[in-house]
Amino acid sequence: MSTLLQHVKDFIQDEEGLTTVEYAIAGGLIGLAVITAFQALGGTVGGIITAIDTLLSGATGP
């Protein structure tokens, strides 16, 4: 019985698995931030490209 309790205590005190979970959560949050930033910038860049296209369409040739 003492051996079982010691194994349970060792398992609870082992932080290696927790570190892996922390890295996975951090990676997921970073991925979410990148996706959100690209979506926000996508609309802005699209608007700029449309404005440039409109300006170039109205320009007269040489």
mmCIF file as Biopython writes it, N, C-alpha, C and O atoms, coordinates in Angstrom:
data_model
#
loop_
_atom_site.group_PDB
_atom_site.id
_atom_site.type_symbol
_atom_site.label_atom_id
_atom_site.label_alt_id
_atom_site.label_comp_id
_atom_site.label_asym_id
_atom_site.label_entity_id
_atom_site.label_seq_id
_atom_site.pdbx_PDB_ins_code
_atom_site.Cartn_x
_atom_site.Cartn_y
_atom_site.Cartn_z
_atom_site.occupancy
_atom_site.B_iso_or_equiv
_atom_site.auth_seq_id
_atom_site.auth_asym_id
_atom_site.pdbx_PDB_model_num
ATOM 1   N N  . MET A ? 1  ? 0.825   -1.191 0.000   1.0 0.0 1  A 1 
ATOM 2   C CA . MET A ? 1  ? 0.000   0.000  0.000   1.0 0.0 1  A 1 
ATOM 3   C C  . MET A ? 1  ? 0.866   1.251  0.000   1.0 0.0 1  A 1 
ATOM 4   O O  . MET A ? 1  ? 0.534   2.245  -0.646  1.0 0.0 1  A 1 
ATOM 5   N N  . SER A ? 2  ? 1.959   1.198  0.714   1.0 0.0 2  A 1 
ATOM 6   C CA . SER A ? 2  ? 2.885   2.326  0.780   1.0 0.0 2  A 1 
ATOM 7   C C  . SER A ? 2  ? 3.464   2.634  -0.597  1.0 0.0 2  A 1 
ATOM 8   O O  . SER A ? 2  ? 3.662   3.798  -0.944  1.0 0.0 2  A 1 
ATOM 9   N N  . THR A ? 3  ? 3.732   1.605  -1.370  1.0 0.0 3  A 1 
ATOM 10  C CA . THR A ? 3  ? 4.286   1.799  -2.701  1.0 0.0 3  A 1 
ATOM 11  C C  . THR A ? 3  ? 3.279   2.507  -3.603  1.0 0.0 3  A 1 
ATOM 12  O O  . THR A ? 3  ? 3.663   3.380  -4.381  1.0 0.0 3  A 1 
ATOM 13  N N  . LEU A ? 4  ? 2.002   2.150  -3.513  1.0 0.0 4  A 1 
ATOM 14  C CA . LEU A ? 4  ? 0.964   2.783  -4.315  1.0 0.0 4  A 1 
ATOM 15  C C  . LEU A ? 4  ? 0.852   4.263  -3.965  1.0 0.0 4  A 1 
ATOM 16  O O  . LEU A ? 4  ? 0.752   5.103  -4.859  1.0 0.0 4  A 1 
ATOM 17  N N  . LEU A ? 5  ? 0.867   4.588  -2.686  1.0 0.0 5  A 1 
ATOM 18  C CA . LEU A ? 5  ? 0.792   5.977  -2.267  1.0 0.0 5  A 1 
ATOM 19  C C  . LEU A ? 5  ? 2.005   6.763  -2.768  1.0 0.0 5  A 1 
ATOM 20  O O  . LEU A ? 5  ? 1.878   7.919  -3.172  1.0 0.0 5  A 1 
ATOM 21  N N  . GLN A ? 6  ? 3.164   6.140  -2.740  1.0 0.0 6  A 1 
ATOM 22  C CA . GLN A ? 6  ? 4.372   6.805  -3.211  1.0 0.0 6  A 1 
ATOM 23  C C  . GLN A ? 6  ? 4.285   7.071  -4.720  1.0 0.0 6  A 1 
ATOM 24  O O  . GLN A ? 6  ? 4.708   8.129  -5.188  1.0 0.0 6  A 1 
ATOM 25  N N  . HIS A ? 7  ? 3.750   6.135  -5.464  1.0 0.0 7  A 1 
ATOM 26  C CA . HIS A ? 7  ? 3.586   6.327  -6.914  1.0 0.0 7  A 1 
ATOM 27  C C  . HIS A ? 7  ? 2.602   7.466  -7.203  1.0 0.0 7  A 1 
ATOM 28  O O  . HIS A ? 7  ? 2.827   8.263  -8.113  1.0 0.0 7  A 1 
ATOM 29  N N  . VAL A ? 8  ? 1.519   7.542  -6.436  1.0 0.0 8  A 1 
ATOM 30  C CA . VAL A ? 8  ? 0.537   8.613  -6.620  1.0 0.0 8  A 1 
ATOM 31  C C  . VAL A ? 8  ? 1.165   9.960  -6.292  1.0 0.0 8  A 1 
ATOM 32  O O  . VAL A ? 8  ? 0.963   10.929 -7.024  1.0 0.0 8  A 1 
ATOM 33  N N  . LYS A ? 9  ? 1.917   10.034 -5.214  1.0 0.0 9  A 1 
ATOM 34  C CA . LYS A ? 9  ? 2.589   11.284 -4.846  1.0 0.0 9  A 1 
ATOM 35  C C  . LYS A ? 9  ? 3.589   11.694 -5.920  1.0 0.0 9  A 1 
ATOM 36  O O  . LYS A ? 9  ? 3.670   12.870 -6.276  1.0 0.0 9  A 1 
ATOM 37  N N  . ASP A ? 10 ? 4.344   10.745 -6.434  1.0 0.0 10 A 1 
ATOM 38  C CA . ASP A ? 10 ? 5.315   11.039 -7.496  1.0 0.0 10 A 1 
ATOM 39  C C  . ASP A ? 10 ? 4.612   11.548 -8.753  1.0 0.0 10 A 1 
ATOM 40  O O  . ASP A ? 10 ? 5.096   12.470 -9.410  1.0 0.0 10 A 1 
ATOM 41  N N  . PHE A ? 11 ? 3.469   10.944 -9.086  1.0 0.0 11 A 1 
ATOM 42  C CA . PHE A ? 11 ? 2.723   11.361 -10.267 1.0 0.0 11 A 1 
ATOM 43  C C  . PHE A ? 11 ? 2.207   12.786 -10.115 1.0 0.0 11 A 1 
ATOM 44  O O  . PHE A ? 11 ? 2.265   13.572 -11.061 1.0 0.0 11 A 1 
ATOM 45  N N  . ILE A ? 12 ? 1.707   13.121 -8.937  1.0 0.0 12 A 1 
ATOM 46  C CA . ILE A ? 12 ? 1.161   14.454 -8.691  1.0 0.0 12 A 1 
ATOM 47  C C  . ILE A ? 12 ? 2.271   15.500 -8.723  1.0 0.0 12 A 1 
ATOM 48  O O  . ILE A ? 12 ? 2.057   16.605 -9.221  1.0 0.0 12 A 1 
ATOM 49  N N  . GLN A ? 13 ? 3.451   15.173 -8.203  1.0 0.0 13 A 1 
ATOM 50  C CA . GLN A ? 13 ? 4.555   16.119 -8.150  1.0 0.0 13 A 1 
ATOM 51  C C  . GLN A ? 13 ? 5.306   16.238 -9.471  1.0 0.0 13 A 1 
ATOM 52  O O  . GLN A ? 13 ? 6.103   17.161 -9.641  1.0 0.0 13 A 1 
ATOM 53  N N  . ASP A ? 14 ? 5.070   15.336 -10.395 1.0 0.0 14 A 1 
ATOM 54  C CA . ASP A ? 14 ? 5.743   15.381 -11.693 1.0 0.0 14 A 1 
ATOM 55  C C  . ASP A ? 14 ? 5.189   16.549 -12.500 1.0 0.0 14 A 1 
ATOM 56  O O  . ASP A ? 14 ? 3.997   16.579 -12.805 1.0 0.0 14 A 1 
ATOM 57  N N  . GLU A ? 15 ? 6.042   17.511 -12.849 1.0 0.0 15 A 1 
ATOM 58  C CA . GLU A ? 15 ? 5.608   18.709 -13.563 1.0 0.0 15 A 1 
ATOM 59  C C  . GLU A ? 15 ? 5.922   18.641 -15.059 1.0 0.0 15 A 1 
ATOM 60  O O  . GLU A ? 15 ? 5.622   19.592 -15.781 1.0 0.0 15 A 1 
ATOM 61  N N  . GLU A ? 16 ? 6.500   17.581 -15.532 1.0 0.0 16 A 1 
ATOM 62  C CA . GLU A ? 16 ? 6.868   17.490 -16.938 1.0 0.0 16 A 1 
ATOM 63  C C  . GLU A ? 16 ? 5.633   17.497 -17.834 1.0 0.0 16 A 1 
ATOM 64  O O  . GLU A ? 16 ? 5.623   18.174 -18.861 1.0 0.0 16 A 1 
ATOM 65  N N  . GLY A ? 17 ? 4.605   16.762 -17.465 1.0 0.0 17 A 1 
ATOM 66  C CA . GLY A ? 17 ? 3.375   16.737 -18.245 1.0 0.0 17 A 1 
ATOM 67  C C  . GLY A ? 17 ? 2.670   18.082 -18.227 1.0 0.0 17 A 1 
ATOM 68  O O  . GLY A ? 17 ? 2.084   18.492 -19.229 1.0 0.0 17 A 1 
ATOM 69  N N  . LEU A ? 18 ? 2.721   18.765 -17.106 1.0 0.0 18 A 1 
ATOM 70  C CA . LEU A ? 18 ? 2.108   20.072 -16.985 1.0 0.0 18 A 1 
ATOM 71  C C  . LEU A ? 18 ? 2.801   21.070 -17.898 1.0 0.0 18 A 1 
ATOM 72  O O  . LEU A ? 18 ? 2.141   21.920 -18.496 1.0 0.0 18 A 1 
ATOM 73  N N  . THR A ? 19 ? 4.099   20.982 -18.014 1.0 0.0 19 A 1 
ATOM 74  C CA . THR A ? 19 ? 4.837   21.879 -18.893 1.0 0.0 19 A 1 
ATOM 75  C C  . THR A ? 19 ? 4.395   21.684 -20.337 1.0 0.0 19 A 1 
ATOM 76  O O  . THR A ? 19 ? 4.248   22.662 -21.070 1.0 0.0 19 A 1 
ATOM 77  N N  . THR A ? 20 ? 4.185   20.464 -20.753 1.0 0.0 20 A 1 
ATOM 78  C CA . THR A ? 20 ? 3.726   20.189 -22.113 1.0 0.0 20 A 1 
ATOM 79  C C  . THR A ? 20 ? 2.353   20.800 -22.347 1.0 0.0 20 A 1 
ATOM 80  O O  . THR A ? 20 ? 2.100   21.376 -23.405 1.0 0.0 20 A 1 
ATOM 81  N N  . VAL A ? 21 ? 1.476   20.679 -21.376 1.0 0.0 21 A 1 
ATOM 82  C CA . VAL A ? 21 ? 0.144   21.265 -21.496 1.0 0.0 21 A 1 
ATOM 83  C C  . VAL A ? 21 ? 0.238   22.788 -21.573 1.0 0.0 21 A 1 
ATOM 84  O O  . VAL A ? 21 ? -0.480  23.417 -22.350 1.0 0.0 21 A 1 
ATOM 85  N N  . GLU A ? 22 ? 1.107   23.373 -20.781 1.0 0.0 22 A 1 
ATOM 86  C CA . GLU A ? 22 ? 1.283   24.827 -20.813 1.0 0.0 22 A 1 
ATOM 87  C C  . GLU A ? 22 ? 1.768   25.287 -22.185 1.0 0.0 22 A 1 
ATOM 88  O O  . GLU A ? 22 ? 1.289   26.294 -22.705 1.0 0.0 22 A 1 
ATOM 89  N N  . TYR A ? 23 ? 2.709   24.561 -22.772 1.0 0.0 23 A 1 
ATOM 90  C CA . TYR A ? 23 ? 3.187   24.918 -24.111 1.0 0.0 23 A 1 
ATOM 91  C C  . TYR A ? 23 ? 2.068   24.783 -25.140 1.0 0.0 23 A 1 
ATOM 92  O O  . TYR A ? 23 ? 1.964   25.610 -26.045 1.0 0.0 23 A 1 
ATOM 93  N N  . ALA A ? 24 ? 1.252   23.781 -25.018 1.0 0.0 24 A 1 
ATOM 94  C CA . ALA A ? 24 ? 0.145   23.589 -25.959 1.0 0.0 24 A 1 
ATOM 95  C C  . ALA A ? 24 ? -0.862  24.733 -25.854 1.0 0.0 24 A 1 
ATOM 96  O O  . ALA A ? 24 ? -1.341  25.235 -26.871 1.0 0.0 24 A 1 
ATOM 97  N N  . ILE A ? 25 ? -1.179  25.141 -24.639 1.0 0.0 25 A 1 
ATOM 98  C CA . ILE A ? 25 ? -2.114  26.253 -24.444 1.0 0.0 25 A 1 
ATOM 99  C C  . ILE A ? 25 ? -1.517  27.548 -24.978 1.0 0.0 25 A 1 
ATOM 100 O O  . ILE A ? 25 ? -2.206  28.316 -25.650 1.0 0.0 25 A 1 
ATOM 101 N N  . ALA A ? 26 ? -0.244  27.798 -24.687 1.0 0.0 26 A 1 
ATOM 102 C CA . ALA A ? 26 ? 0.409   29.007 -25.181 1.0 0.0 26 A 1 
ATOM 103 C C  . ALA A ? 26 ? 0.448   29.020 -26.708 1.0 0.0 26 A 1 
ATOM 104 O O  . ALA A ? 26 ? 0.208   30.059 -27.323 1.0 0.0 26 A 1 
ATOM 105 N N  . GLY A ? 27 ? 0.745   27.888 -27.319 1.0 0.0 27 A 1 
ATOM 106 C CA . GLY A ? 27 ? 0.766   27.800 -28.779 1.0 0.0 27 A 1 
ATOM 107 C C  . GLY A ? 27 ? -0.595  28.072 -29.381 1.0 0.0 27 A 1 
ATOM 108 O O  . GLY A ? 27 ? -0.702  28.742 -30.408 1.0 0.0 27 A 1 
ATOM 109 N N  . GLY A ? 28 ? -1.627  27.559 -28.754 1.0 0.0 28 A 1 
ATOM 110 C CA . GLY A ? 28 ? -2.982  27.803 -29.229 1.0 0.0 28 A 1 
ATOM 111 C C  . GLY A ? 28 ? -3.368  29.272 -29.137 1.0 0.0 28 A 1 
ATOM 112 O O  . GLY A ? 28 ? -3.998  29.812 -30.047 1.0 0.0 28 A 1 
ATOM 113 N N  . LEU A ? 29 ? -2.989  29.920 -28.035 1.0 0.0 29 A 1 
ATOM 114 C CA . LEU A ? 29 ? -3.300  31.341 -27.876 1.0 0.0 29 A 1 
ATOM 115 C C  . LEU A ? 29 ? -2.538  32.199 -28.882 1.0 0.0 29 A 1 
ATOM 116 O O  . LEU A ? 29 ? -3.080  33.169 -29.411 1.0 0.0 29 A 1 
ATOM 117 N N  . ILE A ? 30 ? -1.292  31.846 -29.143 1.0 0.0 30 A 1 
ATOM 118 C CA . ILE A ? 30 ? -0.510  32.587 -30.135 1.0 0.0 30 A 1 
ATOM 119 C C  . ILE A ? 30 ? -1.115  32.401 -31.522 1.0 0.0 30 A 1 
ATOM 120 O O  . ILE A ? 30 ? -1.223  33.360 -32.287 1.0 0.0 30 A 1 
ATOM 121 N N  . GLY A ? 31 ? -1.506  31.183 -31.846 1.0 0.0 31 A 1 
ATOM 122 C CA . GLY A ? 31 ? -2.156  30.929 -33.126 1.0 0.0 31 A 1 
ATOM 123 C C  . GLY A ? 31 ? -3.440  31.730 -33.279 1.0 0.0 31 A 1 
ATOM 124 O O  . GLY A ? 31 ? -3.706  32.281 -34.347 1.0 0.0 31 A 1 
ATOM 125 N N  . LEU A ? 32 ? -4.231  31.797 -32.228 1.0 0.0 32 A 1 
ATOM 126 C CA . LEU A ? 32 ? -5.468  32.568 -32.251 1.0 0.0 32 A 1 
ATOM 127 C C  . LEU A ? 32 ? -5.181  34.055 -32.462 1.0 0.0 32 A 1 
ATOM 128 O O  . LEU A ? 32 ? -5.891  34.726 -33.210 1.0 0.0 32 A 1 
ATOM 129 N N  . ALA A ? 33 ? -4.149  34.565 -31.807 1.0 0.0 33 A 1 
ATOM 130 C CA . ALA A ? 33 ? -3.790  35.977 -31.972 1.0 0.0 33 A 1 
ATOM 131 C C  . ALA A ? 33 ? -3.336  36.269 -33.399 1.0 0.0 33 A 1 
ATOM 132 O O  . ALA A ? 33 ? -3.678  37.313 -33.954 1.0 0.0 33 A 1 
ATOM 133 N N  . VAL A ? 34 ? -2.577  35.367 -33.990 1.0 0.0 34 A 1 
ATOM 134 C CA . VAL A ? 34 ? -2.109  35.559 -35.370 1.0 0.0 34 A 1 
ATOM 135 C C  . VAL A ? 34 ? -3.289  35.543 -36.335 1.0 0.0 34 A 1 
ATOM 136 O O  . VAL A ? 34 ? -3.369  36.385 -37.230 1.0 0.0 34 A 1 
ATOM 137 N N  . ILE A ? 35 ? -4.193  34.606 -36.164 1.0 0.0 35 A 1 
ATOM 138 C CA . ILE A ? 35 ? -5.367  34.527 -37.039 1.0 0.0 35 A 1 
ATOM 139 C C  . ILE A ? 35 ? -6.216  35.790 -36.916 1.0 0.0 35 A 1 
ATOM 140 O O  . ILE A ? 35 ? -6.675  36.328 -37.924 1.0 0.0 35 A 1 
ATOM 141 N N  . THR A ? 36 ? -6.425  36.263 -35.696 1.0 0.0 36 A 1 
ATOM 142 C CA . THR A ? 36 ? -7.206  37.474 -35.476 1.0 0.0 36 A 1 
ATOM 143 C C  . THR A ? 36 ? -6.540  38.686 -36.122 1.0 0.0 36 A 1 
ATOM 144 O O  . THR A ? 36 ? -7.215  39.515 -36.733 1.0 0.0 36 A 1 
ATOM 145 N N  . ALA A ? 37 ? -5.220  38.789 -35.989 1.0 0.0 37 A 1 
ATOM 146 C CA . ALA A ? 37 ? -4.495  39.914 -36.591 1.0 0.0 37 A 1 
ATOM 147 C C  . ALA A ? 37 ? -4.585  39.866 -38.112 1.0 0.0 37 A 1 
ATOM 148 O O  . ALA A ? 37 ? -4.788  40.901 -38.748 1.0 0.0 37 A 1 
ATOM 149 N N  . PHE A ? 38 ? -4.438  38.694 -38.700 1.0 0.0 38 A 1 
ATOM 150 C CA . PHE A ? 38 ? -4.532  38.587 -40.153 1.0 0.0 38 A 1 
ATOM 151 C C  . PHE A ? 38 ? -5.932  38.934 -40.651 1.0 0.0 38 A 1 
ATOM 152 O O  . PHE A ? 38 ? -6.079  39.557 -41.702 1.0 0.0 38 A 1 
ATOM 153 N N  . GLN A ? 39 ? -6.951  38.540 -39.911 1.0 0.0 39 A 1 
ATOM 154 C CA . GLN A ? 39 ? -8.316  38.882 -40.321 1.0 0.0 39 A 1 
ATOM 155 C C  . GLN A ? 39 ? -8.541  40.389 -40.258 1.0 0.0 39 A 1 
ATOM 156 O O  . GLN A ? 39 ? -9.170  40.962 -41.147 1.0 0.0 39 A 1 
ATOM 157 N N  . ALA A ? 40 ? -8.028  41.029 -39.211 1.0 0.0 40 A 1 
ATOM 158 C CA . ALA A ? 40 ? -8.187  42.479 -39.073 1.0 0.0 40 A 1 
ATOM 159 C C  . ALA A ? 40 ? -7.408  43.211 -40.164 1.0 0.0 40 A 1 
ATOM 160 O O  . ALA A ? 40 ? -7.912  44.166 -40.754 1.0 0.0 40 A 1 
ATOM 161 N N  . LEU A ? 41 ? -6.199  42.769 -40.429 1.0 0.0 41 A 1 
ATOM 162 C CA . LEU A ? 41 ? -5.386  43.411 -41.465 1.0 0.0 41 A 1 
ATOM 163 C C  . LEU A ? 41 ? -5.920  43.116 -42.855 1.0 0.0 41 A 1 
ATOM 164 O O  . LEU A ? 41 ? -5.758  43.935 -43.759 1.0 0.0 41 A 1 
ATOM 165 N N  . GLY A ? 42 ? -6.544  41.979 -43.043 1.0 0.0 42 A 1 
ATOM 166 C CA . GLY A ? 42 ? -7.075  41.612 -44.352 1.0 0.0 42 A 1 
ATOM 167 C C  . GLY A ? 42 ? -8.098  42.612 -44.851 1.0 0.0 42 A 1 
ATOM 168 O O  . GLY A ? 42 ? -8.076  42.985 -46.024 1.0 0.0 42 A 1 
ATOM 169 N N  . GLY A ? 43 ? -8.984  43.047 -43.990 1.0 0.0 43 A 1 
ATOM 170 C CA . GLY A ? 43 ? -9.984  44.040 -44.366 1.0 0.0 43 A 1 
ATOM 171 C C  . GLY A ? 43 ? -9.349  45.376 -44.704 1.0 0.0 43 A 1 
ATOM 172 O O  . GLY A ? 43 ? -9.753  46.036 -45.662 1.0 0.0 43 A 1 
ATOM 173 N N  . THR A ? 44 ? -8.365  45.772 -43.929 1.0 0.0 44 A 1 
ATOM 174 C CA . THR A ? 44 ? -7.675  47.040 -44.166 1.0 0.0 44 A 1 
ATOM 175 C C  . THR A ? 44 ? -6.913  47.003 -45.478 1.0 0.0 44 A 1 
ATOM 176 O O  . THR A ? 44 ? -7.005  47.934 -46.279 1.0 0.0 44 A 1 
ATOM 177 N N  . VAL A ? 45 ? -6.172  45.951 -45.701 1.0 0.0 45 A 1 
ATOM 178 C CA . VAL A ? 45 ? -5.396  45.816 -46.938 1.0 0.0 45 A 1 
ATOM 179 C C  . VAL A ? 45 ? -6.330  45.739 -48.139 1.0 0.0 45 A 1 
ATOM 180 O O  . VAL A ? 45 ? -6.041  46.329 -49.181 1.0 0.0 45 A 1 
ATOM 181 N N  . GLY A ? 46 ? -7.426  45.035 -48.015 1.0 0.0 46 A 1 
ATOM 182 C CA . GLY A ? 46 ? -8.401  44.959 -49.100 1.0 0.0 46 A 1 
ATOM 183 C C  . GLY A ? 46 ? -8.955  46.336 -49.457 1.0 0.0 46 A 1 
ATOM 184 O O  . GLY A ? 46 ? -9.122  46.654 -50.634 1.0 0.0 46 A 1 
ATOM 185 N N  . GLY A ? 47 ? -9.238  47.147 -48.448 1.0 0.0 47 A 1 
ATOM 186 C CA . GLY A ? 47 ? -9.727  48.512 -48.690 1.0 0.0 47 A 1 
ATOM 187 C C  . GLY A ? 47 ? -8.697  49.369 -49.398 1.0 0.0 47 A 1 
ATOM 188 O O  . GLY A ? 47 ? -9.039  50.146 -50.289 1.0 0.0 47 A 1 
ATOM 189 N N  . ILE A ? 48 ? -7.445  49.234 -49.012 1.0 0.0 48 A 1 
ATOM 190 C CA . ILE A ? 48 ? -6.368  50.001 -49.655 1.0 0.0 48 A 1 
ATOM 191 C C  . ILE A ? 48 ? -6.202  49.579 -51.109 1.0 0.0 48 A 1 
ATOM 192 O O  . ILE A ? 48 ? -6.039  50.425 -51.988 1.0 0.0 48 A 1 
ATOM 193 N N  . ILE A ? 49 ? -6.243  48.289 -51.362 1.0 0.0 49 A 1 
ATOM 194 C CA . ILE A ? 49 ? -6.110  47.796 -52.743 1.0 0.0 49 A 1 
ATOM 195 C C  . ILE A ? 49 ? -7.279  48.275 -53.599 1.0 0.0 49 A 1 
ATOM 196 O O  . ILE A ? 49 ? -7.090  48.633 -54.761 1.0 0.0 49 A 1 
ATOM 197 N N  . THR A ? 50 ? -8.478  48.285 -53.036 1.0 0.0 50 A 1 
ATOM 198 C CA . THR A ? 50 ? -9.645  48.783 -53.773 1.0 0.0 50 A 1 
ATOM 199 C C  . THR A ? 50 ? -9.492  50.266 -54.088 1.0 0.0 50 A 1 
ATOM 200 O O  . THR A ? 50 ? -9.814  50.703 -55.192 1.0 0.0 50 A 1 
ATOM 201 N N  . ALA A ? 51 ? -9.002  51.040 -53.126 1.0 0.0 51 A 1 
ATOM 202 C CA . ALA A ? 51 ? -8.800  52.478 -53.351 1.0 0.0 51 A 1 
ATOM 203 C C  . ALA A ? 51 ? -7.751  52.714 -54.435 1.0 0.0 51 A 1 
ATOM 204 O O  . ALA A ? 51 ? -7.929  53.584 -55.288 1.0 0.0 51 A 1 
ATOM 205 N N  . ILE A ? 52 ? -6.671  51.955 -54.411 1.0 0.0 52 A 1 
ATOM 206 C CA . ILE A ? 52 ? -5.633  52.089 -55.445 1.0 0.0 52 A 1 
ATOM 207 C C  . ILE A ? 52 ? -6.197  51.711 -56.806 1.0 0.0 52 A 1 
ATOM 208 O O  . ILE A ? 52 ? -5.922  52.387 -57.798 1.0 0.0 52 A 1 
ATOM 209 N N  . ASP A ? 53 ? -6.973  50.654 -56.865 1.0 0.0 53 A 1 
ATOM 210 C CA . ASP A ? 53 ? -7.581  50.224 -58.126 1.0 0.0 53 A 1 
ATOM 211 C C  . ASP A ? 53 ? -8.506  51.304 -58.679 1.0 0.0 53 A 1 
ATOM 212 O O  . ASP A ? 53 ? -8.514  51.575 -59.880 1.0 0.0 53 A 1 
ATOM 213 N N  . THR A ? 54 ? -9.285  51.916 -57.785 1.0 0.0 54 A 1 
ATOM 214 C CA . THR A ? 54 ? -10.189 52.988 -58.208 1.0 0.0 54 A 1 
ATOM 215 C C  . THR A ? 54 ? -9.406  54.171 -58.760 1.0 0.0 54 A 1 
ATOM 216 O O  . THR A ? 54 ? -9.779  54.739 -59.786 1.0 0.0 54 A 1 
ATOM 217 N N  . LEU A ? 55 ? -8.326  54.545 -58.086 1.0 0.0 55 A 1 
ATOM 218 C CA . LEU A ? 55 ? -7.488  55.659 -58.553 1.0 0.0 55 A 1 
ATOM 219 C C  . LEU A ? 55 ? -6.858  55.344 -59.904 1.0 0.0 55 A 1 
ATOM 220 O O  . LEU A ? 55 ? -6.811  56.195 -60.792 1.0 0.0 55 A 1 
ATOM 221 N N  . LEU A ? 56 ? -6.376  54.117 -60.050 1.0 0.0 56 A 1 
ATOM 222 C CA . LEU A ? 56 ? -5.722  53.749 -61.307 1.0 0.0 56 A 1 
ATOM 223 C C  . LEU A ? 56 ? -6.737  53.625 -62.452 1.0 0.0 56 A 1 
ATOM 224 O O  . LEU A ? 56 ? -6.405  53.892 -63.607 1.0 0.0 56 A 1 
ATOM 225 N N  . SER A ? 57 ? -7.943  53.231 -62.139 1.0 0.0 57 A 1 
ATOM 226 C CA . SER A ? 57 ? -8.968  53.119 -63.181 1.0 0.0 57 A 1 
ATOM 227 C C  . SER A ? 57 ? -9.360  54.489 -63.723 1.0 0.0 57 A 1 
ATOM 228 O O  . SER A ? 57 ? -9.707  54.618 -64.897 1.0 0.0 57 A 1 
ATOM 229 N N  . GLY A ? 58 ? -9.307  55.501 -62.881 1.0 0.0 58 A 1 
ATOM 230 C CA . GLY A ? 58 ? -9.678  56.862 -63.284 1.0 0.0 58 A 1 
ATOM 231 C C  . GLY A ? 58 ? -8.512  57.608 -63.902 1.0 0.0 58 A 1 
ATOM 232 O O  . GLY A ? 58 ? -8.710  58.692 -64.451 1.0 0.0 58 A 1 
ATOM 233 N N  . ALA A ? 59 ? -7.300  57.068 -63.833 1.0 0.0 59 A 1 
ATOM 234 C CA . ALA A ? 59 ? -6.134  57.764 -64.379 1.0 0.0 59 A 1 
ATOM 235 C C  . ALA A ? 59 ? -6.161  57.713 -65.901 1.0 0.0 59 A 1 
ATOM 236 O O  . ALA A ? 59 ? -6.613  56.739 -66.504 1.0 0.0 59 A 1 
ATOM 237 N N  . THR A ? 60 ? -5.668  58.778 -66.498 1.0 0.0 60 A 1 
ATOM 238 C CA . THR A ? 60 ? -5.596  58.817 -67.967 1.0 0.0 60 A 1 
ATOM 239 C C  . THR A ? 60 ? -4.239  58.297 -68.425 1.0 0.0 60 A 1 
ATOM 240 O O  . THR A ? 60 ? -3.233  58.475 -67.738 1.0 0.0 60 A 1 
ATOM 241 N N  . GLY A ? 61 ? -4.219  57.677 -69.546 1.0 0.0 61 A 1 
ATOM 242 C CA . GLY A ? 61 ? -2.981  57.133 -70.097 1.0 0.0 61 A 1 
ATOM 243 C C  . GLY A ? 61 ? -2.114  58.200 -70.722 1.0 0.0 61 A 1 
ATOM 244 O O  . GLY A ? 61 ? -2.576  59.326 -70.907 1.0 0.0 61 A 1 
ATOM 245 N N  . PRO A ? 62 ? -0.858  57.886 -71.058 1.0 0.0 62 A 1 
ATOM 246 C CA . PRO A ? 62 ? 0.075   58.891 -71.659 1.0 0.0 62 A 1 
ATOM 247 C C  . PRO A ? 62 ? -0.313  59.300 -73.040 1.0 0.0 62 A 1 
ATOM 248 O O  . PRO A ? 62 ? 0.367   60.122 -73.654 1.0 0.0 62 A 1 
#
